[in-house]
Amino acid sequence: MSNEMDIRIDMAWMLTTLLTSVRIGSLLILNPLFSLAQIPARIKILFIVALSYVLVSGLGVPSVNVPISMSNVITSVLYELVLGAMLGFGMFTIFAAFLFGGRILDIQMGFGVASLIDPATRTSTPMIGTVLNLMAVFAFFLINGHHMMIRGLAYSLEKIPPGSVFTLPDISVLVMQFGLMFTYGVMIIAPVMITILMVDVGMAIAARTMPQVNMFIVGLPLKIFVGLTVLAMSMEYMAPLLQKMFGSIFTYWQQVIG
């Protein structure tokens, strides 16, 4: 009996797993869920490779059937990068809507002169926008959005196997998804924005009738108090909007993949 161990490496399967990890990695780079925590790069890479292995093995993804050469590998990697970036763009725009709405509220409420340092991106972010973004992340996990994201990745692997050539979606799909960032950003803060506008109108009338009162000193804390109060009260009715926003991510994915 021979004591030698026969180890066979299926290069096509390894290439399939590699291309899958490229697709998932480019998706997670644009995913705010993956960038909030200060996770070491090695842990992120191991997680991406492990998730790719599980999806390829569990779904029985067909191996890459193109001749293995440097040019074919580079071409396939570029295709996977583009596809993963387009999928990640859908999630990025929806979560960016919270930052966009928060920036508008910061300017209206008087927080525009202050900002927070985001440890994930090392950049300054709006105060209210950061709070809204964290709320969105919690809500995404509460409604099992991460399960939907993994199912969406599995669906993309079934419809567009790694290494295969796919047709780029129409540019209108990307433009429409980008426009949702502004639409949903305003919808999130609409009650607060209208209330603060009414407060500004009232302060303008009071400034004309009582010129001896310094409305800047009175109005700044008043708008902060009213804005935060209305924002907290509107959170109770925001669940349907959040479900619609997160659902638009996977509707966009289906348009890109289909």
C-alpha atoms as one frame of an Amber mdcrd trajectory, in Angstrom:
protein
   0.000   0.000   0.000   1.391   3.351  -0.965   1.551   6.037   1.721   1.627
   8.814  -0.830  -1.298  11.203  -0.823  -2.813  11.927  -4.220  -3.858  15.595
  -4.310  -5.672  16.735  -7.418  -6.467  20.375  -7.992  -9.299  21.266 -10.317
  -8.057  24.468 -11.909 -11.439  25.217 -13.504 -13.179  25.006 -10.103 -10.514
  27.207  -8.501 -10.918  29.780 -11.269 -14.698  29.722 -10.778 -14.281  30.366
  -7.054 -11.766  33.137  -7.777 -14.100  34.885 -10.213 -16.977  34.558  -7.767
 -14.869  36.165  -5.050 -14.041  39.028  -7.435 -17.746  39.620  -8.056 -18.596
  39.496  -4.353 -15.578  41.614  -3.416 -16.424  44.409  -5.832 -19.995  44.337
  -4.516 -18.935  44.583  -0.884 -16.492  47.420  -1.541 -19.468  49.657  -2.374
 -21.555  48.143   0.395 -21.810  50.353   3.510 -22.633  47.283   5.586 -19.120
  45.978   4.966 -17.325  49.259   5.603 -18.897  50.379   8.871 -16.808  48.178
  11.143 -13.043  48.438  11.293 -12.425  44.894  10.073  -8.847  44.000   9.078
  -8.299  43.485   5.366  -7.237  39.857   5.867 -10.495  39.041   7.632 -12.480
  40.663   4.825 -10.597  38.678   2.189 -11.080  35.423   4.092 -14.798  36.146
   4.452 -15.165  36.851   0.733 -13.293  33.681  -0.247 -15.267  31.581   2.250
 -18.588  32.965   1.018 -17.526  32.313  -2.579 -16.613  28.727  -1.732 -19.955
  28.131  -0.025 -21.964  29.596  -2.903 -20.026  27.786  -5.629 -20.142  24.444
  -3.822 -23.686  24.732  -2.494 -25.277  25.939  -5.723 -23.290  23.651  -7.978
 -22.144  26.579 -10.108 -20.751  25.250 -13.405 -17.009  25.602 -13.741 -15.481
  28.044 -16.162 -15.452  26.400 -19.580 -13.126  28.818 -21.373  -9.507  27.912
 -22.061  -7.400  28.901 -19.079  -4.963  31.534 -20.296  -3.770  34.868 -18.972
  -5.865  36.898 -21.428  -9.040  34.916 -20.724  -8.525  35.197 -16.957  -7.980
  38.965 -17.121 -11.037  39.413 -19.343 -13.202  37.315 -17.010 -11.963  39.231
 -13.956 -12.860  42.533 -15.607 -16.362  41.257 -16.405 -16.847  40.166 -12.797
 -15.565  43.509 -11.504 -18.043  45.402 -13.663 -20.963  43.173 -12.695 -20.140
  43.314  -8.986 -19.691  47.095  -9.123 -23.076  47.530 -10.803 -24.741  45.391
  -8.131 -22.957  47.311  -5.391 -24.033  50.593  -6.982 -27.643  49.672  -6.264
 -26.983  49.331  -2.537 -24.711  52.351  -2.417 -27.339  54.721  -3.827 -30.038
  53.635  -1.372 -27.845  54.031   1.704 -26.481  57.303   0.305 -30.057  58.619
   0.332 -29.904  58.726   4.131 -26.707  60.788   4.045 -28.206  63.090   1.425
 -31.334  63.668   3.496 -29.241  64.164   6.614 -27.147  66.821   4.894 -30.303
  68.788   4.015 -31.510  68.577   7.619 -28.109  69.647   8.932 -28.280  72.809
   6.845 -31.877  73.554   7.843 -31.426  72.847  11.550 -28.092  74.628  11.919
 -25.805  71.594  12.131 -24.238  72.400   8.775 -21.173  73.901  10.440 -20.489
  70.658  12.322 -19.683  67.195  11.037 -18.505  63.812  12.245 -15.523  61.786
  11.107 -16.640  58.521   9.575 -14.141  55.852  10.691 -14.960  53.708   7.662
 -14.221  56.274   4.950 -11.993  58.654   6.981 -14.097  61.581   5.757 -16.424
  64.063   7.411 -20.088  63.122   7.292 -23.249  65.018   8.292 -24.368  64.479
  11.868 -28.029  63.731  11.146 -27.027  61.753   8.049 -24.763  59.520  10.125
 -27.581  58.810  12.568 -29.995  58.029   9.722 -27.413  55.810   8.028 -26.865
  53.781  11.201 -30.622  53.463  11.583 -30.827  52.174   8.006 -28.157  49.554
   8.683 -30.010  48.306  11.770 -33.290  48.223   9.851 -31.634  46.327   6.981
 -30.564  43.554   9.329 -33.886  43.557  11.196 -35.843  42.813   8.029 -33.290
  40.113   7.062 -31.941  42.182   4.220 -28.603  40.370   4.457 -30.420  37.102
   3.664 -31.982  38.751   0.624 -28.552  40.000  -0.419 -27.084  36.492  -0.310
 -30.080  35.124  -2.229 -29.529  37.879  -4.782 -25.898  36.834  -5.155 -26.981
  33.224  -5.613 -29.483  34.327  -8.250 -26.764  36.254 -10.101 -24.509  33.180
 -10.117 -27.305  31.057 -11.538 -28.286  33.535 -14.248 -24.756  34.724 -15.079
 -22.209  32.012 -14.174 -18.663  33.214 -13.441 -16.596  33.670 -16.565 -19.563
  34.089 -18.889 -20.149  37.165 -21.021 -23.196  39.234 -20.120 -24.979  42.144
 -21.729 -24.652  45.498 -20.018 -27.992  46.952 -18.914 -29.432  50.049 -20.497
 -27.986  53.278 -19.129 -31.483  54.365 -18.101 -31.503  51.638 -15.435 -28.403
  53.118 -13.789 -29.679  56.686 -14.120 -33.032  55.747 -12.596 -31.338  54.039
  -9.652 -29.104  57.069  -9.151 -32.160  59.325  -9.159 -33.743  57.258  -6.399
 -31.018  58.520  -4.075 -32.401  62.056  -4.291 -36.056  60.986  -4.340 -35.828
  58.770  -1.274 -33.512  61.215   0.471 -36.203  63.897   0.352 -38.981  61.443
   1.259 -37.162  60.419   4.446 -36.932  63.942   5.781 -40.089  65.423   4.211
 -42.023  65.850   7.522 -39.066  67.523   9.220 -38.237  69.683   6.218 -41.809
  71.005   5.934 -42.041  71.620   9.688 -38.782  73.583   9.794 -39.921  75.595
   6.772 -43.050  76.554   8.690 -40.875  77.509  11.691 -38.753  79.713   9.422
 -41.872  81.441   8.105 -43.107  82.019  11.655 -39.734  83.410  12.708 -39.714
  85.746   9.714 -43.115  87.113  10.692 -42.015  87.463  14.316 -38.848  89.293
  13.247 -40.947  91.870  11.418 -43.337  92.404  14.326 -40.720  92.208  17.112
 -37.462  93.633  15.687 -35.966  93.984  19.156 -35.751  90.169  19.524 -32.627
  88.494  18.128 -34.231  85.736  16.036 -30.892  84.076  15.317 -30.326  83.349
  18.996 -33.932  82.230  19.502 -34.382  80.408  16.209 -31.323  78.150  16.272
 -32.212  76.125  19.392 -35.893  76.234  18.420 -35.252  74.666  15.010 -32.976
  72.025  16.548 -35.601  71.096  19.132 -38.476  71.043  16.653 -36.447  69.194
  14.008 -35.252  66.427  16.335 -38.718  66.047  17.852 -40.468  65.702  14.498
 -37.727  63.379  13.225 -38.178  61.098  16.245 -41.957  61.116  15.801 -41.710
  60.332  12.081 -39.567  57.243  12.734 -42.706  55.363  13.780 -44.166  55.693
  10.272 -40.965  55.097   8.313 -41.135  51.271   8.150 -43.109  51.072   4.850
 -40.725  53.540   3.231 -37.679  51.571   4.379 -39.127  48.341   2.998 -39.785
  50.054  -0.324 -36.265  51.479  -0.406 -34.557  48.185   0.346 -36.876  46.386
  -2.065 -35.767  48.739  -4.840 -32.224  47.407  -4.436 -33.197  43.906  -5.482
 -35.559  45.171  -8.179 -32.563  46.965  -9.648 -30.467  43.805  -9.303 -33.053
  41.849 -11.255 -32.964  44.442 -14.033 -29.173  44.283 -14.191 -28.967  40.498
 -14.084 -32.003  39.805 -16.248
